[in-house]
Amino acid sequence: MSNFNQQRSRYGTYSTQWDYVQDRFGEKDLLPFSISDTDFMLPDGTIAVLNQAVNRGFFGYTRWNHLDYKQSISHWFQQEFDCWIDPEWCVYSPSVIYSLSVCIQLLSKKKDKIITLTPCYDAFFNCIGGNDRELITFSLTNVNEQFTIDFAALEKAFATEKPTIFLLCNPHNPTGRVFTQGELTRLISLCNQYQIAIISDEIHMDVRRPEKKHLPILAFIDQLEIPVVLLSSASKTFNSPGLGGSYGIFFEAGLREKFLSVLKGRDGLSSIPYPALLATMDCYNNQNKWVEELNQTIDANFLELKRILASDSRIQFEIPEATYLGWINIEQLPYTMEELQTVLVKQEKVAIMKGETYGPEGERYLRFNLGAPKEKIIDGAVRLMRAIQSLDQKFS
C-alpha cells in the first residue's frame, strides 16, 4: 500500500505537471494543480513487480494478445462494476486518444459530425478537428452546479445535425458526473433510433464518491443496436501514464478486426511496452484495496476544498460524483479570469487550470486537481483564497 498522505517530490522526473509547468503558465516553480495525473506513487506491489522486471533486464518486443493481459481487464470490470466482458473483446492501444482517433476514422467519414457533451476534455477538440470531422457541442444543463442532459434538446440536435458518432465521457471530465442507468438507457435508445455510433471514454471510472456506481456502456449490451466501443486505461487510476498503454473493448468482431488492422498493419503497433503490460495486469488483478484507499483520500481532499472555498459565498462549488477534479464556479467574482490568473501565478505561485480550456461553458470556472496529499490541497486552496482576497483589497 502507498502512503497517500506523504508528499514526495516529482521534480526531476520530466513531469509535465511539475517540471514543465512553465509551458502552460509562463513561469517555473509553481505549485501545480493542472494536468490530470496525480502525485501518488504506484502501489507497492506493482512497484515490486516492475523492480523484478528491471532486475531481470529483458525488454524485448512484448506481446499483449494473450489471456494473462486480457483477462486482467475482464476481471477488473467484473469485480468493480459487475459487468461481464469477454476477454477476446479487449485490444491493446498506446493511449485512449489514439484509440479515439482510429475509431473516429473507422466509424465516420471526413466532414461527418461528431457530438459530445460540453464542457469537455480539451483533447477531444483536437482529435475531432485533426481527423477532419466537425464537432457538434451539446452543453450539459447546469442548475446550481448539478449537471444533467436535456434529452428533448439532444434528440432535436440528433435530428437536425445528423451526427455519425456520439462521444461519451463517463464519468464526465470536467464536471465529474456519473451518468445513471436511466440516462444511459435514454442515450442508447436515441442513438439506436438515429443510428449514431457511441465511443465511450471511461478512463475516470474508478475514482468515484462512495455512493456512486459506475455503469460501463457495455453493461447495456442487450440494448445496443449500433456500433459501440469502450475506451479506458489503468493509467488514470494508478497514475501510470508514463508507462504507456490503454485498451479498447470491442464487442463486435468486425470492428475489432478493423481496429487491429490499423493498429498492427498501418501503424505498426503490435508490441506493448513491457512495463505497461506488467503494471496493468498487477493493478487489475491485485490492487483493488489500493483503489479503495485512493478514493478515501480523494473524498477527504474534496471535503477540505469545500470547507475552504465556503469561506467566500461568491464561490459556487459542489463535490463532484467522480474524478479527482474540482470544477469551481467563480462567475460571481468581479474580476476577469486574466486578473485572477495573474495574481495566482505571479503572486501566489500556484497553477490552476482555466475552465475555458474545456470549452466556452467553462469560461468562469477553475479546474482544480485534487490528486495529491491533503497538505498540498490545503496549501493550494489557501493560495487561491489569498489571491481572491488580494484582488478584493486592490479593487475596494
C-alpha positions in Angstrom: 0.0 0.0 0.0 1.1 3.6 -0.6 1.2 6.4 2.0 -1.3 8.8 0.4 -0.6 11.5 3.0 3.2 11.7 2.3 4.3 14.5 0.0 7.1 13.4 -2.4 9.0 15.5 -4.9 8.2 14.8 -8.5 10.8 17.2 -9.7 13.5 15.7 -11.9 11.1 13.1 -13.4 10.4 15.1 -16.6 6.9 15.6 -15.2 4.5 17.6 -17.4 2.7 18.9 -14.4 5.8 19.8 -12.3 9.0 20.1 -14.4 7.2 21.8 -17.3 4.6 23.9 -15.7 6.1 26.9 -17.4 4.9 25.7 -20.8 1.3 26.3 -19.8 1.5 29.0 -17.1 4.6 31.0 -18.2 6.6 30.6 -15.0 8.7 27.9 -13.3 8.4 26.6 -9.8 4.7 26.9 -9.4 2.6 24.6 -7.1 0.6 22.8 -9.8 -3.0 21.6 -9.8 -3.3 21.3 -13.5 -2.5 18.3 -15.7 -4.8 15.3 -14.9 -2.4 13.0 -13.2 -1.8 12.5 -9.5 1.1 12.9 -7.1 0.7 9.4 -5.8 3.2 6.6 -6.4 2.2 3.2 -7.9 1.0 0.6 -5.4 3.9 -1.0 -3.6 3.1 -4.4 -5.1 3.2 -3.0 -8.6 6.5 -1.3 -8.0 7.9 -4.7 -6.8 6.7 -6.3 -10.0 8.4 -3.6 -12.1 11.6 -3.8 -10.0 11.8 -7.5 -10.5 11.4 -7.0 -14.3 14.2 -4.3 -14.3 16.5 -6.7 -12.3 15.9 -9.4 -14.9 16.9 -6.9 -17.6 14.8 -8.2 -20.6 12.9 -5.6 -22.5 12.5 -7.0 -26.0 9.3 -7.0 -28.1 6.4 -7.9 -25.9 3.1 -9.4 -26.9 -0.2 -8.2 -25.5 -2.6 -10.6 -27.2 -2.8 -13.3 -24.6 -5.2 -14.2 -21.8 -3.0 -13.0 -19.0 -3.4 -9.4 -20.1 -6.9 -9.6 -21.5 -8.4 -11.5 -18.5 -6.9 -8.9 -16.1 -9.2 -6.3 -17.8 -12.3 -8.5 -17.8 -11.5 -9.4 -14.2 -11.5 -5.7 -13.2 -14.8 -5.0 -14.9 -16.4 -8.0 -13.3 -15.0 -7.2 -9.8 -15.5 -3.5 -9.8 -18.6 -2.9 -11.9 -20.3 -6.3 -12.0 -20.0 -6.1 -15.8 -19.1 -9.2 -17.8 -16.6 -8.7 -20.5 -15.3 -11.4 -22.9 -11.5 -11.2 -22.7 -11.4 -11.6 -26.5 -13.1 -8.2 -26.9 -10.1 -6.5 -25.3 -7.5 -4.8 -27.5 -4.3 -3.0 -26.5 -3.8 0.6 -27.6 -1.0 3.1 -26.8 -3.4 5.7 -25.5 -7.1 6.4 -25.2 -6.8 9.4 -27.6 -5.0 7.2 -30.2 -7.9 4.7 -29.9 -10.4 7.6 -30.2 -8.7 8.8 -33.4 -8.7 5.4 -35.0 -12.3 4.7 -34.0 -13.4 8.1 -35.5 -11.7 7.0 -38.8 -13.4 3.6 -38.7 -16.9 4.8 -37.7 -17.2 8.0 -39.8 -16.1 9.8 -42.9 -14.4 13.1 -43.4 -16.7 16.1 -42.8 -19.1 13.9 -40.7 -20.4 15.4 -37.5 -19.5 14.1 -34.0 -21.4 15.3 -31.0 -20.3 15.4 -27.4 -21.3 16.8 -24.0 -19.6 20.1 -23.1 -17.6 21.4 -21.4 -15.3 18.5 -22.3 -11.7 17.2 -22.2 -9.8 19.5 -24.5 -8.0 16.7 -26.3 -11.5 15.8 -27.8 -11.4 19.1 -29.7 -8.0 18.5 -31.3 -8.7 14.8 -32.1 -12.0 15.5 -33.8 -10.7 18.5 -35.8 -7.5 16.8 -36.6 -9.4 14.0 -38.3 -11.3 16.5 -40.4 -14.6 15.9 -38.7 -17.0 18.6 -37.4 -17.6 18.8 -33.7 -21.1 19.5 -32.5 -21.1 20.6 -28.9 -24.1 19.9 -26.7 -24.0 21.8 -23.4 -24.9 20.0 -20.2 -27.7 21.7 -18.3 -26.4 23.4 -15.2 -28.7 24.1 -12.3 -26.9 25.1 -9.1 -23.8 23.1 -10.2 -25.8 20.0 -10.8 -25.2 18.9 -14.4 -27.8 17.0 -16.4 -28.7 16.1 -20.0 -31.7 17.7 -21.7 -32.8 14.7 -23.7 -35.5 16.6 -25.6 -32.9 19.1 -26.8 -30.4 16.3 -27.5 -32.9 14.4 -29.7 -33.5 17.7 -31.6 -29.8 18.0 -32.1 -29.6 14.4 -33.4 -32.4 15.0 -35.8 -31.1 18.3 -37.0 -27.3 17.8 -37.1 -27.4 14.1 -38.1 -24.1 13.2 -36.3 -22.4 9.9 -37.1 -20.8 9.4 -33.6 -21.7 10.3 -30.1 -18.6 10.7 -28.0 -19.4 10.0 -24.4 -17.1 10.7 -21.4 -18.3 8.8 -18.4 -17.5 9.7 -15.7 -17.5 13.1 -17.2 -14.4 15.3 -17.4 -14.5 18.1 -16.1 -17.9 18.1 -14.3 -17.5 14.8 -12.6 -20.9 13.4 -13.5 -21.5 9.7 -13.2 -24.4 9.0 -15.6 -27.2 6.9 -14.2 -28.9 3.8 -15.6 -31.8 5.9 -16.7 -29.6 8.5 -18.5 -27.6 5.9 -20.3 -30.7 3.9 -21.3 -32.2 7.0 -22.8 -29.0 7.9 -24.6 -28.6 4.4 -26.1 -32.3 4.5 -27.2 -31.7 7.8 -29.0 -28.5 6.6 -30.6 -30.3 3.4 -31.8 -33.1 5.5 -33.2 -30.9 7.8 -35.1 -28.2 5.2 -35.9 -25.4 7.0 -34.1 -22.3 5.0 -33.0 -21.1 5.5 -29.5 -17.5 5.9 -28.4 -17.3 5.9 -24.6 -14.2 7.2 -22.9 -14.4 5.7 -19.3 -10.9 6.4 -18.1 -12.1 8.1 -14.9 -14.3 5.1 -14.0 -12.5 4.0 -10.8 -12.3 7.3 -8.9 -15.8 7.9 -7.5 -17.6 9.0 -4.4 -18.7 6.1 -2.1 -22.4 6.2 -3.1 -21.8 6.3 -6.8 -21.7 3.3 -9.1 -20.1 3.4 -12.5 -22.1 1.7 -15.2 -19.9 0.7 -18.2 -21.6 1.3 -21.6 -21.2 -2.4 -22.3 -23.3 -3.3 -19.3 -26.2 -2.3 -21.6 -25.1 -4.7 -24.4 -28.5 -6.2 -24.8 -29.9 -2.8 -25.7 -27.2 -1.8 -28.3 -28.2 -1.8 -31.9 -25.3 0.4 -33.1 -21.5 0.1 -33.0 -20.2 0.8 -29.5 -16.6 1.0 -28.3 -15.5 1.4 -24.7 -12.1 3.0 -24.2 -10.2 3.1 -20.9 -6.9 2.6 -19.2 -5.4 1.7 -15.8 -3.2 4.8 -16.1 -5.6 7.4 -14.7 -6.4 5.5 -11.6 -3.0 4.2 -10.8 -1.0 7.2 -12.1 0.9 5.3 -14.7 0.5 7.2 -18.0 4.3 7.5 -18.1 4.4 3.7 -18.7 2.2 3.9 -21.7 -0.7 1.7 -22.7 -4.5 1.7 -22.7 -7.2 -0.6 -24.2 -10.3 -0.7 -26.2 -13.2 -3.1 -25.7 -14.9 -4.0 -29.0 -17.7 -6.5 -28.6 -18.4 -6.5 -32.4 -15.8 -8.8 -34.1 -15.7 -7.0 -37.4 -15.0 -3.6 -35.9 -12.4 -5.1 -33.6 -10.6 -6.7 -36.6 -10.6 -3.4 -38.4 -9.1 -1.7 -35.4 -6.4 -4.3 -35.2 -5.6 -3.9 -38.9 -4.9 -0.2 -38.3 -3.1 -0.8 -35.1 -0.7 -3.5 -36.3 -0.8 -3.1 -40.1 -1.0 0.6 -40.8 0.6 2.0 -37.7 3.0 -0.9 -36.7 1.9 -1.0 -33.0 1.9 -4.8 -32.4 4.1 -4.7 -29.3 3.1 -3.3 -25.9 5.7 -1.7 -23.6 6.6 -4.5 -21.2 6.3 -2.3 -18.0 2.8 -1.2 -19.1 1.8 -4.8 -19.6 3.1 -5.8 -16.2 1.6 -2.8 -14.4 -1.8 -3.2 -15.9 -2.0 -6.9 -15.0 -0.9 -6.4 -11.4 -3.1 -3.3 -10.8 -6.2 -5.0 -12.2 -5.5 -8.4 -10.6 -4.2 -7.3 -7.1 -4.7 -3.6 -6.3 -8.4 -3.0 -5.6 -7.7 -2.3 -1.9 -5.2 0.4 -3.0 -8.0 2.0 -5.1 -10.3 2.0 -2.1 -7.7 3.9 -0.1 -7.1 6.3 -3.1 -10.8 7.1 -3.1 -10.9 7.7 0.6 -8.0 10.1 0.2 -9.7 12.0 -2.7 -13.0 12.1 -0.7 -11.2 13.7 2.2 -9.5 16.2 -0.1 -12.8 17.3 -1.6 -14.2 17.9 1.9 -11.2 20.1 2.7 -11.5 22.0 -0.5 -15.2 22.6 0.0 -14.6 23.8 3.6 -12.0 26.3 2.5 -14.0 27.6 -0.5 -17.1 28.0 1.6 -15.5 31.0 3.4 -16.4 33.1 0.3 -20.1 32.9 -0.6 -19.4 34.1 -4.1 -17.7 30.9 -5.0 -20.1 28.1 -6.1 -18.7 24.6 -5.6 -20.2 21.2 -5.2 -18.2 18.0 -4.7 -18.4 16.0 -8.0 -19.7 12.5 -8.2 -16.5 11.2 -9.6 -12.9 12.0 -10.7 -10.3 13.9 -8.7 -11.1 17.2 -10.5 -12.8 20.1 -8.8 -15.0 22.2 -11.1 -15.1 25.6 -9.3 -17.6 28.3 -10.4 -16.2 31.8 -9.9 -18.7 33.8 -12.0 -19.8 35.9 -9.1 -16.2 37.3 -8.6 -15.9 40.8 -10.0 -12.6 40.1 -11.7 -11.6 38.7 -15.1 -10.0 35.3 -15.4 -6.9 37.0 -16.6 -6.7 39.2 -13.5 -7.2 36.2 -11.2 -4.7 34.1 -13.1 -2.1 36.9 -12.9 -2.3 37.0 -9.1 -2.4 33.2 -8.8 0.8 32.8 -11.0 2.8 35.9 -10.2 2.0 36.4 -6.5 0.8 33.1 -5.1 2.9 30.9 -7.3 0.2 28.4 -8.0 -1.0 26.8 -11.2 -4.8 26.1 -11.5 -6.4 25.4 -14.9 -8.7 27.9 -16.5 -12.0 26.3 -17.2 -12.3 27.8 -20.7 -9.7 25.3 -21.8 -12.6 22.8 -21.8 -15.0 25.0 -23.9 -16.9 28.2 -23.5 -19.1 26.8 -20.8 -16.0 26.8 -18.6 -15.2 30.4 -19.1 -15.9 31.4 -15.5 -14.6 28.1 -13.9 -11.3 26.8 -12.5 -10.4 23.1 -12.7 -8.5 22.1 -9.6 -6.7 18.7 -9.5 -7.1 17.1 -6.1 -5.0 14.0 -6.8 -2.4 14.8 -4.2 -1.8 14.5 -0.4 -4.2 16.6 1.7 -1.4 19.0 2.7 -0.9 20.1 -0.9 -4.6 20.5 -1.4 -5.0 22.8 1.6 -1.9 24.8 0.5 -3.3 25.3 -3.0 -6.8 26.2 -1.8 -5.4 28.7 0.7 -3.4 30.4 -2.0 -6.5 30.6 -4.2 -8.4 32.3 -1.5 -5.5 34.6 -0.8 -5.4 35.6 -4.4 -9.1 36.5 -4.3 -8.6 38.5 -1.1 -5.7 40.4 -2.7 -7.9 41.3 -5.6 -10.7 42.4 -3.3 -8.3 44.7 -1.5 -6.9 46.1 -4.8 -10.3 46.9 -6.2 -12.1 48.0 -3.0 
